């Protein structure tokens, strides 16, 4: 309710007016009642007016009333007609006493008035501070609690309702222990109320605790604590936040980091983490464990033909079948691509592994219904046994992976247990891979060149570049002994790029040495050819090579092209646009479709040496060679015969119109310097007869 007299700040102006009115009122009363009053009454009433002015308006108003009283009283009340004469000693004493009392009352009134103003200002300041503090407490979403040293709550803001479900007034006076889970133990070096003990031992950085809501629900909370000194003594101030959502978000991130986003299965990191735990449990039970490594057969053609969406759905179905087929205690994870792993702990005997592998092979080989398609794939499974084949998960998975490759080589859609022989081969392969990586850095690889000649003129028109790996203590290794390892380890692209670059550099050196415009034919690995960035890598190489692209010929095997004809045809067309020439190598050993063959953008057919080597003694080989030569002429492409080792074979090929040839009859593969010497010194005309 508003003060009708105004605030203390507005009273001084009003105080003077009110004081004068009070003085006038008392003076009027005295005039009216003077006949009934004795001699002291008038002065007493004026003194009351002074006191009132002092109390209400302060010392200055009281002084004003005192002066007015001293001015008016001698004239009106102490005149000759008054019963109280001012000329008498008693009258003089009364005036002096009135003046002194009035001045004292004015002084005291001033002090009292100033004290009231200061007290009022202090109350306003305290009210403002309390309002500010309350506003700050209520503006935060964190629950703020003030807790005494006895563990009881003395302050609580409104946010405690959102965090704990209590209204603030319900918590005042309660023990802070009701806000903490019963399972939350206080620090080891503290006793008593867990919440307050955490307050004592925690820092301002905060501590995670399990809180308890009013309904008994437990939840994770973060509480930070600090000590505050109040008039009532020390108080612990706690800021509490519900971190349930933060915990859930962190858990979602953890699961996303440890699980494959497509199938929901544990990823490689989680497989290793959980797999180690399963092996530890198996070790304690003195049983066996099996690690199965799965690779889907012919999955890439499905992915390429029907699209990644269909491929992803198939992988999801494979994951679901794996999970539904193994035991609940088994672990299934996706390692990457179309590779999965299953860890089967606590198996009493290895016959159970055989049964499980047979069942998985059958289940994963059943048709997959993907949208309107019915697709088929089969797994190749490698199996290693714990502890026989390894004492840790990394070794077991590596051995199972090696066994899986043997399963693929055996014809796919089967399983293979890890053996000592596989182990030896795996160790040999690993040793080659490690040496190969170092040799690439040390530049231990080189190209040898086998001449390619025109069978009619016997002129050397080009050379096939053959990769060799230099050995410190023996002859260089041919590609057949390390290319498979390079493909398996992913080094094939690095090696292939080096071969192409070196072939281009060789063309430039031959040009500088004055040799005729020879071409160099380079073999392309199937994995290298199928790489999605193969064309771009070749294009970048040619851009920096400064050679005529038509002098560079790429040899791709028939089997490589025929596995994915449409995609291979697009790749070949892109290479042809760059100006490169294309040769279809090992022709006759695969299963070419003539309809596809007629549409391939190729320049040459290379008849495999297995047919050429015996054409002078085997009629069937000669018939095949004749057929290929005839086919090449019909397709308007050149035919190259590999493996010419006798003059009679050369004569037969020449008579049947074979365009080009190569073989030991003319020359073995030669190092760069030997090739140059051979080219300058050799007289090729001897082979005409």
C-alpha positions, 0 to 999 in steps of 0.5 A: 500500500502506498504511503499517503505521506510520501517517502522520506525523500519527499517529506522535507517540503511537506514537513515545513507546511505540516509543522506550520499547520500543526503550530497554527492548530495548537495556537487556535486551540489555545485561543479557544480554550485559554480561559480554561487553561492555567498559566503553564498550559499554553507553553506545554501545548506549543512544546507538543507542537515542537515535538510533533514537528521534530518527530514527523519532519525533523530538526529544521521543522522543529526549530521553525516551530520553536522560533514561531512559538517564541515570536508569537507567545510573548505577543499573544499569550504573555501580553499584559492581559494574560494570566501569565505575564512575560515581565515576571521572573517566572515568565522569563524562566518559562520562555528560556526553558521553552527555548532551550527545550525547543532547541534540544528537541530540534537537535534530537529531532534532526538526529532521529530524522537522519537515522530514520532516513539511513535506516530506510535507505539500508532497508531499501539496499537490503531489499534490493540485494535480496531481490537481486540475489533471488533473481540470480538464483531463479534465473539459473536452470541449475538447482542451487542449494544452501546447506548448513554444516549440519547437512540441512538445507536452508536455501533452495531455488525454484530450479530444484523442482525441475531437477529433484521434483521438490518445491523449494519450501519442501526442502528447507530444513531437510537433510541433503541426504534425501537428494543422493542415491542410497548407493552413493558412497561418501569419499573413503576419508569421510563419514556421515551424510554423503552429499555434504561429505562430497561437498567438503571433498569436492572442488569447484570443478564439480563431481558426478553423483547419482541423484534421487528425485522425489519419486525415487528415480535415480539420475546422474547429476553434476554438483559443484560446491563452494563454502560461504561465510554468513552471519549464521556461520559457514554454509556450503553452496551447491550448484546441481545440474541434471546431466541425464541428456549429456550422459545419453548423448555421450553413450550414443557417441560411444556406441556410434564410435564402437558400432558399425553404422550400417549393420549395427554390429560391433566394429573392429575396435569393439570386437578386439575389446570384447573379444579379449574379454571372451578369450579371458573367460575361455582361458579360465574355463579351460575350454576352446574358442573359435574365431571365424573370419567371413568374406562374401564371395562375388559381393562386388559384382552385386554391389556394382550391378545393382547399386550400393543401396542393394549392396548395403541391404544385403550386408544388413541381412548378412549381419542379421543372419549371423546374429540369429545363427550363433549363440547368444554368448557369441560375438559377431562384428563387421571388420569392414567392407564385406568382411565379418568376424565371429568369436565363439567362446567356451566350446567344449570340443572342436567338433562343435566348431565344425558343426557351427561352420557348416550351419553358417555356410548353409545359412549365409548361402541361402537366397537374399530377397532385396526389394524385387531382386533375389540375390545370392552370395556365399561366404568363404570362412577361415577358422582359427582355434584358441589356444591352439592357433594363437594366444591373443585375438590379434593372432587368431584373427590374422590366422583366420584371415589367412585360412579364409584366403585358402578357402577362396583359393579352394573354390569359395563357398567353403571353410578352412581351418588354420594349419601349420602349412597355412601359417608357413605360407602366411609368414612367407607372405608377410615377410615378402610384404615387409621386404616389398615395402622397404624395397619400394622406398629403396627403389629396388624394383626395375623394368626389363624389356622383351622385344616385340617384332613384326613377323614379316619384316622382323623389325623390332617395333616395341617391347613389353616391360616386365617388372623385376625385384632386385635381390642382394644375393640372387637373381631378380624375382619375376612378378609371379612370385610377388604380384599376388602379395602386392595385390593382397597388401594393397601395394599393387597401385603404388607399384603399378604407378611406378611401372607406368612412370618408369616406362614413360621415362624409358621412352624419353631416354630411347628418344634421346638415344636416337632409337626409332619410335618404339612402343612399350607395353605395360601389364596392368594388374586386375586390382589396379585396373578395377581401382576407381581412380585408375583412369585419373592416375593414368591421366595425371601421369601422362600430363607430366610425362612428355611422351606420345600416349600412342607409344604406351600400350596397356595390357589387360588380361582377358579374365579381368575384362570378362568379369565385369565387361560393361565397367571394363569397357567404360574404363578401356574407352576412357583410356583410349580417349587419352591416346593409349593403345590397349592389348587384350592379354592371355587371350584364349585362356578365359571364357570370352563372349564374342558379342562382348569382344566385338564391342571392346575398344582394343587394339591387339589380341595377344595369344597366350604362350601356352598355345604358341609354344607347341604349335609346331608339334600339336595340331590343336594348339595350331588350330587355336592359334589359327582361329585367334589370328582369323578372329583378330583380322575380322575384328580389325585388330593386330594379333601378337603371339607370345612365347615363340621359341622355334623357327618353325613356330615363327614360320607357321605364324607368319604363314597364317598372317600373325602380325607381331611376335615375341619370345626367346627365339628373338630375345629373353627379357633384357635390362635397359642397358642390355636391351640398348646393346642388343638393339644396336648389335643384333642382326634380326635378318637371320630369323627370316629363314 
